[in-house]
Amino acid sequence: MSLLTVGVSHRTAPVALLERCAMAAGDVVTALRDLVAGPHVREAIVLATCNRVEVFAEVDRFHGGVVEVSRVLARQAGATVEELSPYVTMHYEDQAVAHLFTVAAGLDSMVVGETQVLGQLRAAYALAQDEGTVGRALHPVAQRALRVGKRVHAETGIDRAGASLVSVSLDRAEDRLGSLRGRPALVVGAGSMGALAATTLAHRGAAVTVSSRTTAAHAERLAGSVGRRVAALADLPAELAAADVLVTCTGASGPVVGTEVVARAVTGRPDRPLIIVDLALPRDVEPGVAAIPGVHVVDLALLQGERQAEGGAIAGSVAADDVTAARDLIDTELALLRAERHAAVVAPTVSALRSQAAEVVDAELLRLAGRLPDLDARARAEVTRTVHRVVDKLLHEPTVRVKELAGTPGGTDYAGALRALFGLGLAA
């Protein structure tokens, strides 16, 4: 069994393709079930965010696992595996674990150091647990990845940047409008991204209105948490006419904000621009909106273009030293997990060796009791202790060393040598 990562992300795929691959919660559940129903995938976690859809899996065959995961992703995108393959990235074994840790730390995000992906990974892991698609292989890896993300944000300076897609997008809005203090802003979407948008806008002094596409209660809770008001989605035209900024981040499968609605909203305000921040995947805003005079759209495609122009992720104010410190921490955690996994591989051999030794000692002591029936209890107890001490001392060095050596390249071969030398009869 081996760890495998297969997926598409902002690093390799255009936003148009990411939109096609995007998964709502129901799609993720379907994908998880389909993955483990196949012959090669034993465990799976699906991480679906606004700039990546990746599967972390435990597979029994590398090529079979890649094919099965690729088929699920291609079906979601409405494409063939061949059409999707130029944009797919894959990692295997230690590289797969390293990639997951890097994602959890926010170092593989469109905005370096953003924290939201850690919560998204936690939710993806919880959903996989609910569906029963994580087991002995992925549990420790996912838990370690969450630990890595928390440590990176707690022990390095990455959090000082406060970087996220929301904050970077609102920076673009302020480039056009100036300060957002006192400006009316509308947030459509009351999920985790909507909550982050509303909170960030409130911290910047904007007058926030919240609207939910699905449940008014969600919008009311969010508005209450930031001390702002709620609007029904049916009031979108009037709210847009009054707003300077719209942030939309729903889970809809198609556009929520139409070209005609926006065009009417900005009629009669030629000197007052409207900034629309679309952080949804698929996009909430119809493409034609960007062509309306006075309307400026900031979306994932724009941010992706900026990232490519800058030759990497949008780093904001994250210092290079903080990124280096985060990568060093990831390397440390990788080494610890690798040692634990290798130790787990040799553990059955060590257990079998000690069990075999115990059986031999018990058999010999029983034979001694038959040969020396008159041996008094005190002497018998001393003989028993002495024999056990001798065996423990003889086994101590090989069992300790095989655990230590398991963490070195080819170290599990030493467990195989023990099995052969002592005839333990365990499968390699």
Disulfide bonds with the S-S distance in Angstrom:
none
